[in-house]
């Protein structure tokens, strides 16, 4: 994709603070980080979101995220990390190229990944589960 900023970053056309790179992915520091060390893993091949993510990439990206997260804990002293992946504008995706955020979390740090909990019933959950299952058939 000629106009995709993540394609240009992955191809080395735009400079970035690279954390990790292999034949499938380039991982860079986020330019507007949620916390110190916030990294984005970008596939070198353009895929819009998780629904277009090819199996070969899907089977490898969590291992890369774990490697980066482990290195963050050792080097930055974070207590944990979040893996965040948004799909579609309504979900907060701002660049339409699949990417996975690895966000270091520090003791006493800000709450950055949270949502209000809805009240549900067992019957309501089963109805919703049935709707989703029927769409996968």
FIKOLZA-1660 file (N, C-alpha, C; in steps of 0.1 Angstrom, whole numbers, plus 5000, padded with zeros to 4 digits):
% residues 137
   i   px   py   pz ch aa at
   1 5008 4988 5000  A  X  N
   1 5000 5000 5000  A  X CA
   1 5009 5012 5000  A  X  C
   2 5009 5020 4989  A  X  N
   2 5018 5031 4987  A  X CA
   2 5016 5042 4998  A  X  C
   3 5004 5044 5002  A  X  N
   3 5001 5055 5011  A  X CA
   3 5001 5051 5026  A  X  C
   4 5003 5039 5029  A  X  N
   4 5002 5034 5043  A  X CA
   4 5015 5037 5050  A  X  C
   5 5013 5045 5061  A  X  N
   5 5025 5049 5069  A  X CA
   5 5032 5037 5075  A  X  C
   6 5025 5027 5080  A  X  N
   6 5031 5015 5086  A  X CA
   6 5039 5007 5075  A  X  C
   7 5033 5007 5063  A  X  N
   7 5041 5000 5052  A  X CA
   7 5054 5007 5050  A  X  C
   8 5054 5020 5050  A  X  N
   8 5066 5028 5048  A  X CA
   8 5076 5026 5059  A  X  C
   9 5071 5026 5071  A  X  N
   9 5080 5024 5083  A  X CA
   9 5086 5010 5082  A  X  C
  10 5077 5000 5079  A  X  N
  10 5082 4986 5078  A  X CA
  10 5093 4984 5067  A  X  C
  11 5091 4992 5057  A  X  N
  11 5101 4991 5045  A  X CA
  11 5113 4999 5048  A  X  C
  12 5114 5007 5059  A  X  N
  12 5125 5015 5062  A  X CA
  12 5125 5029 5055  A  X  C
  13 5114 5032 5049  A  X  N
  13 5113 5045 5041  A  X CA
  13 5111 5057 5051  A  X  C
  14 5106 5054 5063  A  X  N
  14 5104 5064 5073  A  X CA
  14 5112 5060 5085  A  X  C
  15 5121 5068 5091  A  X  N
  15 5129 5064 5102  A  X CA
  15 5120 5061 5114  A  X  C
  16 5125 5052 5123  A  X  N
  16 5118 5049 5135  A  X CA
  16 5128 5043 5145  A  X  C
  17 5124 5044 5158  A  X  N
  17 5132 5038 5168  A  X CA
  17 5129 5023 5169  A  X  C
  18 5136 5015 5162  A  X  N
  18 5134 5001 5161  A  X CA
  18 5138 4993 5173  A  X  C
  19 5129 4985 5178  A  X  N
  19 5131 4976 5190  A  X CA
  19 5135 4962 5185  A  X  C
  20 5128 4958 5174  A  X  N
  20 5130 4944 5170  A  X CA
  20 5127 4943 5155  A  X  C
  21 5133 4934 5148  A  X  N
  21 5130 4932 5133  A  X CA
  21 5134 4918 5129  A  X  C
  22 5125 4912 5121  A  X  N
  22 5128 4899 5115  A  X CA
  22 5122 4900 5101  A  X  C
  23 5121 4888 5094  A  X  N
  23 5116 4888 5081  A  X CA
  23 5101 4892 5080  A  X  C
  24 5094 4890 5091  A  X  N
  24 5079 4892 5091  A  X CA
  24 5075 4905 5097  A  X  C
  25 5082 4910 5107  A  X  N
  25 5078 4921 5116  A  X CA
  25 5089 4932 5118  A  X  C
  26 5084 4944 5120  A  X  N
  26 5093 4954 5125  A  X CA
  26 5085 4960 5138  A  X  C
  27 5092 4961 5149  A  X  N
  27 5086 4966 5161  A  X CA
  27 5093 4979 5164  A  X  C
  28 5085 4989 5166  A  X  N
  28 5091 5003 5168  A  X CA
  28 5084 5009 5181  A  X  C
  29 5091 5019 5186  A  X  N
  29 5086 5027 5197  A  X CA
  29 5074 5035 5192  A  X  C
  30 5063 5036 5199  A  X  N
  30 5052 5044 5196  A  X CA
  30 5056 5059 5197  A  X  C
  31 5052 5067 5187  A  X  N
  31 5055 5081 5188  A  X CA
  31 5047 5089 5198  A  X  C
  32 5036 5084 5202  A  X  N
  32 5027 5090 5213  A  X CA
  32 5024 5079 5223  A  X  C
  33 5034 5075 5231  A  X  N
  33 5033 5063 5240  A  X CA
  33 5023 5065 5251  A  X  C
  34 5017 5054 5255  A  X  N
  34 5009 5054 5267  A  X CA
  34 5018 5054 5280  A  X  C
  35 5029 5047 5278  A  X  N
  35 5039 5046 5289  A  X CA
  35 5053 5045 5283  A  X  C
  36 5063 5047 5291  A  X  N
  36 5077 5046 5286  A  X CA
  36 5079 5032 5280  A  X  C
  37 5084 5031 5268  A  X  N
  37 5087 5018 5261  A  X CA
  37 5076 5012 5253  A  X  C
  38 5064 5019 5252  A  X  N
  38 5053 5015 5244  A  X CA
  38 5057 5012 5230  A  X  C
  39 5056 4999 5226  A  X  N
  39 5061 4994 5213  A  X CA
  39 5049 4990 5204  A  X  C
  40 5051 4991 5191  A  X  N
  40 5041 4987 5181  A  X CA
  40 5048 4976 5173  A  X  C
  41 5042 4965 5172  A  X  N
  41 5047 4954 5162  A  X CA
  41 5039 4955 5149  A  X  C
  42 5046 4957 5138  A  X  N
  42 5040 4960 5125  A  X CA
  42 5044 4948 5116  A  X  C
  43 5034 4941 5110  A  X  N
  43 5038 4932 5100  A  X CA
  43 5044 4939 5088  A  X  C
  44 5054 4933 5081  A  X  N
  44 5060 4939 5069  A  X CA
  44 5051 4939 5057  A  X  C
  45 5041 4930 5058  A  X  N
  45 5031 4928 5047  A  X CA
  45 5018 4936 5051  A  X  C
  46 5012 4943 5042  A  X  N
  46 5000 4951 5046  A  X CA
  46 4988 4941 5047  A  X  C
  47 4982 4942 5059  A  X  N
  47 4969 4935 5062  A  X CA
  47 4961 4945 5070  A  X  C
  48 4949 4948 5067  A  X  N
  48 4942 4959 5073  A  X CA
  48 4939 4957 5088  A  X  C
  49 4935 4945 5092  A  X  N
  49 4932 4943 5106  A  X CA
  49 4933 4928 5108  A  X  C
  50 4928 4923 5120  A  X  N
  50 4930 4909 5124  A  X CA
  50 4922 4900 5115  A  X  C
  51 4911 4905 5108  A  X  N
  51 4903 4897 5099  A  X CA
  51 4911 4894 5087  A  X  C
  52 4921 4902 5083  A  X  N
  52 4929 4899 5071  A  X CA
  52 4943 4893 5075  A  X  C
  53 4946 4891 5088  A  X  N
  53 4959 4887 5092  A  X CA
  53 4961 4872 5088  A  X  C
  54 4971 4870 5080  A  X  N
  54 4974 4857 5075  A  X CA
  54 4979 4848 5086  A  X  C
  55 4976 4835 5085  A  X  N
  55 4979 4825 5095  A  X CA
  55 4994 4825 5098  A  X  C
  56 5002 4826 5089  A  X  N
  56 5017 4826 5091  A  X CA
  56 5021 4837 5100  A  X  C
  57 5015 4849 5099  A  X  N
  57 5018 4860 5107  A  X CA
  57 5012 4858 5121  A  X  C
  58 4999 4854 5121  A  X  N
  58 4992 4852 5134  A  X CA
  58 5000 4842 5143  A  X  C
  59 5005 4831 5136  A  X  N
  59 5012 4821 5144  A  X CA
  59 5025 4826 5150  A  X  C
  60 5030 4837 5146  A  X  N
  60 5044 4842 5150  A  X CA
  60 5043 4854 5159  A  X  C
  61 5032 4862 5158  A  X  N
  61 5033 4875 5165  A  X CA
  61 5032 4875 5180  A  X  C
  62 5026 4865 5186  A  X  N
  62 5026 4864 5200  A  X CA
  62 5039 4861 5206  A  X  C
  63 5047 4853 5199  A  X  N
  63 5060 4850 5203  A  X CA
  63 5069 4862 5203  A  X  C
  64 5067 4871 5193  A  X  N
  64 5075 4883 5192  A  X CA
  64 5071 4892 5204  A  X  C
  65 5058 4893 5206  A  X  N
  65 5053 4902 5217  A  X CA
  65 5058 4897 5231  A  X  C
  66 5058 4884 5233  A  X  N
  66 5064 4878 5245  A  X CA
  66 5079 4882 5247  A  X  C
  67 5086 4881 5236  A  X  N
  67 5100 4884 5236  A  X CA
  67 5102 4899 5240  A  X  C
  68 5095 4907 5234  A  X  N
  68 5096 4922 5236  A  X CA
  68 5091 4925 5251  A  X  C
  69 5080 4919 5255  A  X  N
  69 5075 4921 5269  A  X CA
  69 5085 4916 5279  A  X  C
  70 5092 4905 5277  A  X  N
  70 5102 4900 5286  A  X CA
  70 5114 4910 5287  A  X  C
  71 5118 4915 5275  A  X  N
  71 5129 4924 5275  A  X CA
  71 5125 4937 5282  A  X  C
  72 5113 4941 5281  A  X  N
  72 5108 4954 5287  A  X CA
  72 5109 4952 5303  A  X  C
  73 5105 4940 5307  A  X  N
  73 5105 4938 5322  A  X CA
  73 5120 4938 5327  A  X  C
  74 5129 4932 5319  A  X  N
  74 5143 4932 5323  A  X CA
  74 5150 4946 5322  A  X  C
  75 5147 4953 5311  A  X  N
  75 5154 4965 5309  A  X CA
  75 5148 4978 5314  A  X  C
  76 5134 4978 5315  A  X  N
  76 5127 4990 5319  A  X CA
  76 5122 4989 5334  A  X  C
  77 5122 4977 5339  A  X  N
  77 5117 4974 5352  A  X CA
  77 5102 4975 5354  A  X  C
  78 5095 4973 5343  A  X  N
  78 5080 4973 5344  A  X CA
  78 5076 4960 5351  A  X  C
  79 5064 4961 5357  A  X  N
  79 5059 4950 5365  A  X CA
  79 5051 4940 5356  A  X  C
  80 5047 4945 5344  A  X  N
  80 5039 4937 5335  A  X CA
  80 5037 4945 5322  A  X  C
  81 5029 4939 5313  A  X  N
  81 5026 4947 5300  A  X CA
  81 5013 4942 5295  A  X  C
  82 5007 4951 5287  A  X  N
  82 4994 4948 5280  A  X CA
  82 4997 4946 5266  A  X  C
  83 4990 4937 5259  A  X  N
  83 4989 4935 5245  A  X CA
  83 4976 4941 5241  A  X  C
  84 4976 4951 5232  A  X  N
  84 4964 4957 5227  A  X CA
  84 4964 4957 5212  A  X  C
  85 4952 4953 5207  A  X  N
  85 4951 4953 5192  A  X CA
  85 4937 4957 5189  A  X  C
  86 4935 4968 5181  A  X  N
  86 4922 4974 5178  A  X CA
  86 4919 4971 5163  A  X  C
  87 4906 4969 5161  A  X  N
  87 4901 4965 5148  A  X CA
  87 4890 4974 5144  A  X  C
  88 4892 4983 5134  A  X  N
  88 4882 4993 5129  A  X CA
  88 4882 5006 5137  A  X  C
  89 4877 5016 5131  A  X  N
  89 4877 5029 5137  A  X CA
  89 4869 5029 5150  A  X  C
  90 4858 5022 5150  A  X  N
  90 4849 5022 5163  A  X CA
  90 4857 5016 5174  A  X  C
  91 4867 5008 5172  A  X  N
  91 4875 5001 5182  A  X CA
  91 4887 5009 5185  A  X  C
  92 4889 5020 5179  A  X  N
  92 4901 5029 5182  A  X CA
  92 4913 5027 5172  A  X  C
  93 4911 5019 5161  A  X  N
  93 4922 5017 5152  A  X CA
  93 4923 5030 5144  A  X  C
  94 4935 5036 5144  A  X  N
  94 4937 5049 5137  A  X CA
  94 4946 5047 5124  A  X  C
  95 4954 5036 5123  A  X  N
  95 4961 5033 5111  A  X CA
  95 4956 5019 5107  A  X  C
  96 4951 5019 5094  A  X  N
  96 4944 5007 5089  A  X CA
  96 4954 4997 5083  A  X  C
  97 4964 4993 5092  A  X  N
  97 4974 4983 5089  A  X CA
  97 4975 4976 5103  A  X  C
  98 4972 4963 5102  A  X  N
  98 4973 4955 5115  A  X CA
  98 4985 4958 5123  A  X  C
  99 4984 4960 5136  A  X  N
  99 4995 4962 5145  A  X CA
  99 4991 4958 5159  A  X  C
 100 5001 4954 5166  A  X  N
 100 4999 4950 5180  A  X CA
 100 5007 4959 5189  A  X  C
 101 5001 4965 5199  A  X  N
 101 5007 4973 5209  A  X CA
 101 5012 4964 5220  A  X  C
 102 5025 4967 5225  A  X  N
 102 5030 4961 5237  A  X CA
 102 5033 4973 5246  A  X  C
 103 5025 4974 5257  A  X  N
 103 5025 4985 5265  A  X CA
 103 5030 4981 5279  A  X  C
 104 5042 4986 5283  A  X  N
 104 5047 4983 5296  A  X CA
 104 5038 4989 5307  A  X  C
 105 5037 4982 5318  A  X  N
 105 5029 4987 5329  A  X CA
 105 5037 4987 5342  A  X  C
 106 5037 4998 5348  A  X  N
 106 5045 5001 5360  A  X CA
 106 5037 5001 5373  A  X  C
 107 5042 4996 5384  A  X  N
 107 5036 4997 5397  A  X CA
 107 5031 5011 5400  A  X  C
 108 5019 5013 5403  A  X  N
 108 5014 5026 5407  A  X CA
 108 5011 5035 5394  A  X  C
 109 5012 5029 5382  A  X  N
 109 5010 5037 5370  A  X CA
 109 4995 5039 5367  A  X  C
 110 4993 5047 5357  A  X  N
 110 4980 5050 5352  A  X CA
 110 4972 5038 5348  A  X  C
 111 4958 5038 5350  A  X  N
 111 4950 5028 5344  A  X CA
 111 4947 5032 5330  A  X  C
 112 4952 5025 5321  A  X  N
 112 4951 5029 5307  A  X CA
 112 4942 5019 5298  A  X  C
 113 4940 5007 5303  A  X  N
 113 4932 4997 5296  A  X CA
 113 4921 4993 5306  A  X  C
 114 4909 4999 5305  A  X  N
 114 4898 4995 5314  A  X CA
 114 4885 4999 5307  A  X  C
 115 4874 4993 5311  A  X  N
 115 4861 4995 5306  A  X CA
 115 4851 4993 5317  A  X  C
 116 4840 5000 5316  A  X  N
 116 4829 4998 5326  A  X CA
 116 4823 4984 5324  A  X  C
 117 4820 4977 5334  A  X  N
 117 4814 4964 5333  A  X CA
 117 4799 4964 5332  A  X  C
 118 4794 4958 5322  A  X  N
 118 4779 4958 5320  A  X CA
 118 4773 4947 5329  A  X  C
 119 4761 4949 5333  A  X  N
 119 4753 4938 5339  A  X CA
 119 4747 4929 5329  A  X  C
 120 4748 4916 5331  A  X  N
 120 4742 4906 5322  A  X CA
 120 4735 4895 5329  A  X  C
 121 4728 4888 5322  A  X  N
 121 4721 4876 5328  A  X CA
 121 4726 4864 5321  A  X  C
 122 4725 4852 5327  A  X  N
 122 4729 4840 5321  A  X CA
 122 4722 4838 5307  A  X  C
 123 4709 4841 5307  A  X  N
 123 4701 4839 5295  A  X CA
 123 4705 4849 5284  A  X  C
 124 4708 4861 5288  A  X  N
 124 4713 4871 5278  A  X CA
 124 4726 4867 5272  A  X  C
 125 4735 4862 5281  A  X  N
 125 4748 4857 5276  A  X CA
 125 4747 4846 5266  A  X  C
 126 4738 4836 5269  A  X  N
 126 4736 4825 5261  A  X CA
 126 4730 4829 5247  A  X  C
 127 4721 4839 5247  A  X  N
 127 4715 4844 5235  A  X CA
 127 4726 4850 5226  A  X  C
 128 4734 4858 5232  A  X  N
 128 4745 4865 5225  A  X CA
 128 4755 4855 5220  A  X  C
 129 4758 4845 5228  A  X  N
 129 4768 4834 5224  A  X CA
 129 4762 4827 5211  A  X  C
 130 4749 4824 5212  A  X  N
 130 4742 4817 5201  A  X CA
 130 4743 4825 5188  A  X  C
 131 4741 4839 5189  A  X  N
 131 4742 4848 5177  A  X CA
 131 4756 4847 5171  A  X  C
 132 4766 4847 5179  A  X  N
 132 4780 4847 5174  A  X CA
 132 4783 4833 5168  A  X  C
 133 4779 4823 5175  A  X  N
 133 4781 4809 5170  A  X CA
 133 4775 4807 5156  A  X  C
 134 4763 4812 5154  A  X  N
 134 4756 4810 5142  A  X CA
 134 4762 4818 5130  A  X  C
 135 4769 4829 5133  A  X  N
 135 4776 4836 5123  A  X CA
 135 4789 4829 5119  A  X  C
 136 4794 4820 5127  A  X  N
 136 4807 4813 5124  A  X CA
 136 4804 4800 5116  A  X  C
 137 4792 4797 5114  A  X  N
 137 4789 4784 5107  A  X CA
 137 4790 4786 5092  A  X  C
% end
